[in-house]
């Protein structure tokens, strides 16, 4: 335990309260390339401590930035948080007790923690150089970000955990200058990637930009449509908050009882924070609950919710280790890695209408399930020939759509989301 | 004083690393948040923090930030070292130094109101949101005061104090398996007087009634229709359909359909669109942007002609435009990007009734439900909270979950009527990698768009 946390725990132990400390100390470097030229480079440092105090069934929360504090500053911090617990009417449902935390592999890469800024900068220059080399009729932009963080949770029940994690994000964006059309690519990793990953990003963005520049609006259509994993992600995002324990508890979720049929029997959706090397993985969540695999929908049947300690307790369930937070916030419920399991049908050679991506998910209504999302890029495949389209809207109701879902076999990863292509019945206007 | 030491230190470091231009922001943020769901307090916090963001320019930008006081000087040096390493070919507008001390005036500072009073406001509002078929109610309150000291290598030294308040509530109604939500938000660069001026009883009743009514509303038709947007939706529409595409950083990167169109007619006669961060008390208002440039009113479209882009120090120089103070950052830990402030459509001369009479079959759409734009393709989408079918100039049945989509270059030329009833009172946050407070509005507007309904 770092010294400041030890001192803080000592002060808290002398008070008649339950307490929880969440601390972070991190560093990030990021590089923004505009028009094939490195334009903005940055290196940020942050650290801080969030403190929750439970007193007479009520919760107080406060934070301080930095991890260098004198004893008297820490004492004031504790007093302030206890005072807030005294006036607060936020219900306190206890903190987690210690339990075995899984070993999650591949979430820390020493090379990212130790990379000298100059080397990261050189990689960004190489990325810009690669863009100049691959540039044809488009303007290329993109970014690289690298981050390292050490964080921990300590509470009065004896939880005492800390972990290190690293992260690398790569994005590329291509805009055609001759005719309107653009393509983008984003991927994140937990280990340092070399020029191959950067080149792949550029090529994927270029491919989509080329298709987008040729795309025209499609005639209205209703029927069988295949969604690429990018579009499946958007649909899952519209649905997602219905699984959040707080939304369930406060009556804002469409879902209420496990065992209900909510999707086709081929459709299985789960959240798993223990997957090796994935961007959403962690050994324990923001309250110290072990990371785990949680089935949300299994063969079309509602099986689980995403829960933190508080809402699990209010619902009479167990936390699924989905408390997400920073030192500035109390835990909130969020997903880790979301996985749509592969189905039986191979959809790789599907002929018909395929939607690559849609946008504007936040305009959809998660409780009614209705959505109308503009198509960023789609294509019609007939006799092996591919004709791109865009500017239509994909419209439907997410709950109805899921009942027609037939996942394909081949899984693709988009950051912390994994899914195959999924065939659905949908409407395009 | 600590700041004076940092100013001296920055000067020395710039000399040492050969940096021509730098700017430093040190902010102290004081914030209180209260939130409640179904009568149960969910969140209550009161915090403050201080942080630094340092930028140095050497033909490309180097930036560093820190929130631990011991790292403040290190952040300045890091930004300069990065800029030294970066050496690019870009140029920026520098201009004359500015020395100022400016505070946005408030009648009742948040610090005069104790936390019990803020909790009482939230509780009272919550109690008014109850009723049949209402299964969920949420109330949230947040106030912040950001005191920023900005200085740069030109000799600018600017201290600003900006208060900001946001208060809102929502309900979910449920009946026979159907669920619908409705909400209302208030916000401004004002003090506690903002909430004292709200008729809470009126707005809570309205929110409850609308959520219930939406349960019975049907999905709208789909296809291209004549659409009348209410002032709130006009604001969202113009923010998405025009505002983002005139952000000069996107234009510079080839990422806007409006590149190369300055001076060209891109919209109908009579359409004038303005971004004005100097409007008193509005949510997107500020005194100086995060590059130390004074906020100013900018006409984007005058009578259908594109007359300006929104710019920052870099894009003003790039396009040879007058800098207009639209470089905004989410916080001290973020680099400024070109952003909107308060964007609105100026008044025309149509009344709402005259507009309605123009529509044989179409939709009247009300309320901001968020939007998004693909500026390179020129396609945007936006959602409305409620709508009504218009038949032969008359409002008919209510429709729900209405989302629209359009092409920027088509839809600005499809505007058929501009109302005279301008309102700019729709506070929100705009995301572009970073989130900043904005406001928007305008009058009623009659145009044409693709409606994505289920029917």
Interface residues (C-beta under 8 A of the other chain):
Chain A: X34 X35 X37 X38 X39 X40 X41 X42 X43 X44 X45 X46 X47 X48 X60 X61 X62 X63 X64 X65 X66 X67 X68 X84 X87 X88 X89 X90 X91 X117 X118 X121 X139 X141 X173 X175 X177 X180 X181 X182 X212 X220 X246 X250 X251 X252 X254 X328 X330 X359 X360 X362 X363 X364 X365 X367 X368 X370 X371 X372 X373 X374 X376 X390 X391 X393 X394 X395 X396 X397 X427 X429
Chain B: X37 X38 X40 X41 X42 X43 X44 X45 X46 X47 X49 X50 X51 X60 X61 X62 X63 X64 X65 X66 X67 X68 X69 X70 X71 X74 X75 X78 X79 X81 X82 X85 X86 X88 X89 X90 X115 X116 X119 X135 X136 X138 X172 X174 X178 X179 X180 X181 X219 X222 X223 X249 X252 X253 X254 X255 X257 X333 X335 X369 X370 X371 X372 X374 X376 X377 X378 X379 X380 X381 X382 X383 X400 X401 X402 X403 X404 X405 X407 X450 X451 X452 X453 X454
